[in-house]
Amino acid sequence: MLSTWISAARPRTLPTSLAPVILASAYAWSRNIFSGRITLLCALFAVAAQIASNFGNDYFDYRNGSDRPGRVGPRRAVASGDIPPKTMLAATVATLAVAVFLGCLLLPAGGWPLFVLGCVIVISAIWYSAGPYPLSYHGLGEITVFIFFGLVPVTAVFWLQGGEWFDMEILAAGVAMGLLSVDILLVNNYRDVETDRNDGKRTSAVIFGRKAVALSYLSNGIVASSFFFWYSPLPAVAAAAVFLCSHIAAWRGIVKKEGAELNAYIGRTAMNQVLYTLLLIAVIYLDNNI
């Protein structure tokens, strides 16, 4: 049973919630405003919110009829009968409550603006798959991911540690994180284009086609890698080369694979985001110490 819940949490995708927190905290460290407590709380909040969203996606996709037998994606707990629908709904609410509790612990640092932002994040986590107009069913999944797994976490975590909200360097880093997070969703939509089309789920792949999605995947990594050049040229060139080699290799694998073979590229894309984060932190360090 534990393995079923771990699978339902979709651990392959969790690095995309941690990477922006780590990057923002590295910026805070470089500017001598780092707070270990805030970093830890933000990381736990991000993971809890994403797991709640994943649980909710499992439940609502089943309820909406888009998770059916024969799907090529990873096994879904509710649709496969591993977890009863009511149990998954309860787990979604409970995990979301944990995220809310963690967010409340950050209120002394963020005040009422953080309260408003937290409410928006919680609503979006559910609205992604639920409600009369679920975002992921109407081609808005990528925009949602870009905002809440890129721009918002990078700028908010940095701000909570004492930085400026509208710092152009931090905003640019948030854009890069958002693009790389979107790539994870693009792999999912690329894989499921036929079943999503049959289910009336209008993802980016259904609307624009698989070739456009594959090109977007490649372009997102290239655009994100250009941010390395905000810093010293030599480390930037080295970091961009390392990341692009891994990113392009993943893209080439994606366009050659079909069906369940693409599942591994969700995790691979998430790990490329982690690689990018570590490389960028190294470039920031070298830029500040050379």
Secondary structure, 3 states (H helix, E strand, C coil): CHHHHHHHCCHHHCHHHHHHHHHHHHHHHHCCCCCHHHHHHHHHHHHHHHHHHHHHHHHHHHHHCCCCCCCCCCCCCCCCCCCCHHHHHHHHHHHHHHHHHHHHHCHHHHHHHHHHHHHHHHHHHHHCCCCCCCHHHECCHHHHHHHHHHHHHHHHHHHHCCCCCCCHHHHHHHHHHHHHHHHHHHHHHHHCHHHHHHCCCECHHHHHCHHHHHHHHHHHHHHHHHHHHHCCHHHHHHHHHHHHHHHHHHHHHHHHCCHHHHHHHHHHHHHHHHHHHHHHHHHHHHHHHC
